[in-house]
Amino acid sequence: MGVVTDRRRVVRVREGARAARPDTLAVEEPLMVRLVGPGDLVSRARPLGAVPAGGVVPVGGVLPDGVLPGARPAGSTLTVTMRTPGDDFDLVAGWLVSEGAVTAREDIAGMRLCPDEDNTVEVALAPGVEPPRQRAFATTSACGVCGSDTVVEVRAALRWPVARDAVTVGTGVIAALPDLLRERQRAFDRTGGLHAAGLFTADGEPLYVREDVGRHNAVDKVVGAALRDGALPAAGTVLQVSGRASFELVQKAARAGIPVLSAISAPSTLAVDLAEECGLTLLGFVRGDSMNVYTRADRLR
């Protein structure tokens, strides 16, 4: 796991007085995701143990013996994203789900941290799995791939129709989720500068919580963790996010089979349109004992 925080000198001004002091900041670094062929990773596996830098990690929980001799394929770059280091394999796996490339852990043959290039993950897809379609973009920590698909395109491409999910959630459970998420934001306690996303059961039990400087990255890390555990589709769950609900976050939830998305802040108009089209329950301004329900209020009890 990479360094999540770093110390920097600042000048603090309070009531007109100035004082130099150290401050803890969230780390933001680029991550390059590079595609390699399935043949570039050894398929022979042994039990998963400690993963060294450069180790190859297939999604199903085993660690191959190594990389083929001389293998350092000049693969194509899938994306470059600005992220907080840590949980990088979850991030890549979740991004591939969000892009519609994979739906099961078996769709990813393996991943590794590039042994001779910092901040680079190489990923091999299983035979027959197509990589995400090429776009002229670099993903940012601010908003991800904004407006990359239309509402109709996203709904048509869904593997799991969340509209059919019969889950119901108590309003008391929803109201408690922001605090439950906040309690698990360890890096935020030190920096005040990280977003978080958490996947919870309909009873409010936490399944996965991840932090990142980018809210879309935090969601990708949660979705990727679920994929690598074989827990997709995430039927009957609630995704709680620490900021606003954008079009892309609704898209990521729907593509992971998550039927309920709850946000502390406001949704956008396009996020509401997409949630309505997909049959996803979207909540905003979830603060204290109040909340706004924008779509599929029938799931609340």
N, C-alpha and C positions, 0 to 999 in steps of 0.2 A: 504494500500500500504506500502511495506517495505521501508527501508532506501536505497536510491539509491547511495548516496555518503558518504564519511567519510573523516575526516581530519587526516593527519599523519605528523610528523615532518620529514623534510629532510634537507640535507646539499646541498645547491646550490653552484656550482662552476662556476664562470664566469670570464674570463680573469685572471685566476690564483687566484682570491680572493674567499674565502669561507664564506658562511653566513648561519646560521640556520634559517629555516622558515617553516611555515605550508604549506602543499600542499593538494589539494582536489583530492581524488582518487575515481574511480568507485568501487562500492561494488560488489564482486563476492561471491556467497554463493550457496551451493547445494540445489536443489529442488528434493524431492522424490515424485513420482507420484504413488499412490497406488490404485488398483482396488477394488471396493466394489460392492456388488450385488444391483440391483435395489430395492430390498425389504429393504435395509438398509437405504433408504431415504424416508421420509414421502412424499406422493404424494399430499396431501391436500395443497393448495397454497393460499397465500394472496399477495396483491400488493407488488412489490419490493420497498424496502426502503433502509435505510442505512444497510450495511451488517456487522454484528459484526464478530470478529474473531471466527472461528468455525461455522459461518453461512453457510447454505446450499443454493446454487445458481443453479437452473436449467437454462439451456441455453435460454429458451424462454422468460425470463424477469419476472419471478415470484419467490417468496421466500417461500419455504415450512415452516411450523410452527416449525419444529425441526427434531431431529433424534429420531428414535425408542428407547424406554427405554433400557438402557444398551448396546446400539449399539456402539461398537468399534471393528468392524470386523477385524480380522487378515488377511486382504486381501493380495493378491500377489502384489509385487512391479513391476510396468510396466517399469519404467526407473528412473534413477537418472541423473540429468543434472546440470551443473554449470551455473548459470545465475545471472543477476542483478535483485534483488527483484522488484516487481511491475508488474502488468498485468499478474499475475500468471495463472488466469483462461483462459485468452487469449492464453497464452503459452501452456497450457495443451491441449486446444481445437485444436490449430493449429498443435501441434505435432501429435495428433490423426488423423487429416486430412492427414498430411504428411506420416504417417504410413499406410494409406489406410484403417483405421478402420471406420471412419465416413465421411459422405458427407453432412449431414444436421444437424441443431441444435437439431432436434428431436431425433437424434441418441444418444445424451447424456442426461441421465435422470437427472443428477445433479452433482454438484461439491461442495466441502467444504474445507476450511482450517481446518486441523486437530486441534481440540481444545486443545489437550494436547501434541502436538509434533510439534516443530518449523519446518518451511521449508518443510512441507508435505501437499500435496493436495490429497484428496480422490475423486475419480471420479466413478460414476455409469453409465454404458452404458444402453441404452434402451433394453428391451427384444428383443432377436433375433440378436442383434448387437455383433459380435465377437470382442474380444480384439485383439490388434496387436499380431502378431506371436512372440513367444519368441526368443530372440537372446542372445548370450553371449556378452553383451556389456553394457557399461555405457556411456551415451552421454556426450560429453565434450563441453565446450564453444568454443573450437578452431574450430572444424570441424563437430561436430555432428556425425551421423552414416555414416562414410565414406565408400563408395563402398558397401552399404548394399544390393543393387539390381543391376542387370545388366540392360543395356539400353533396351533390348528387354522386360524384365520383367516389367519395369516401364511403357513403352508404352502400353503393353498389359493390364495393370491393371488400366489404366486411366478411370475414370468415365465420364469425359467430354473431348472429342477430341479437343484440342486447335487448331489443324491444320485447322479445319473448321471455326474458328473465322475470320470474314471478316473485323475486325477493321483495320483502317489505322491511322497512327500517323505522324504528321509533324515533320521534323527534328528539327525545332525550338523548339517544345515542348520538345522533348527528351533532347536537349541541355540545357534547363532551369531546368530540374528536379533535378540535383545534388544541385544546389543552393536553390531550393525550399525545398529539404529535409534538407539541412544544416541549413536553417533558423528555422527549427522546432526541432533541436537537443538541447534541453534545458540542459540535463545533460552533453552532450559533451562540451558545453560552459564552464562548471565548471571543467571538468576533462581531456578533450582531449583523453579519453580512452574508448569510447563506439562506437559500430557500430549502424547503423540505417537502417531501411527499410521503404519504403513508398509505398502505393498503390494509384495510381493516375488515373483519367479518361483520355481518349484519348485527351482531351483538356487541360490537365495539372492541373486539380483541385484535391487537396488532399482529399483522403477518409480516410485513416488511416496511422498514422506514429507511429512507436515504436522504442525504443532504448534498447540495451542490450550489455553486454560485449561480447557476442557471436553473430556473424552475422546470424547464422542459427536460433538462438533464436529470434532475431529481426523479421525475416521473419515469424516464427511460431506465434509470437504475432500478427502480421498484419493479417495473415490468420485466426487465431482464433477469432480475433475481427470481421472479416467479417462473419465467420461461425455463431457466436453468434447473429449477426444482421440479419441472414437469407440472406446474400448477396453472397453466393456461388451457382453456379460457378461465378467467378469474370470476366465474359466475357467483352471484350472491354476495359480492363484496362492495365496499365503499372506498373510493380513492379520495383522500383528504389532501389538499394542497395549501401551502402557506401564503399564497398570493392571490392574484386574480385568475380567472378562468378564461383562457384564450381559445380560439378555434383549434389550435394545434393540440392543446391539452385534452379537449373533448375528443379529437381524432385519436390520440394515443390511448385514451381510456376505452373508446369503442373498439379499436383494433385489438385490444387485449381482452375483450369480452367483459369489461367492467361495467355494470349497469348503473352505478350511482357515482357522481362526481360532486364533491363538496369543496367550496372555496371560501376563504376568509374574506376576500374582496369581491369586486364586481366581475361579471362575465361581459364579454363583448357581444354585439348583436349577432355576429357570425357564429360565435360559440353557441348561442341560444338556437339559432337556425339549425346548426348541425345536430345539436342534442335532440331537437324536435324531430328532425328527419330520421335519426337513428333510433329513437325511442329510449334515450338515456335520460335518467333523472339528473337535472342540473340544479345545484343550489349555490347561492352566493350570499355574501354578507353574513356568514355564519359566525355570530358573535354573541356570547352569553346565551340568553334564552330566546334570541330572535334569529330569523333567517328568511331569505327570499327563495321561493321555489319557482323556478322558471319553466320547467318541463316535467311531465310525468309525476305530478304531485300524488297520484294514486298509490305510489310505492311508500308513502309516509303514513305512519300510524301513531 
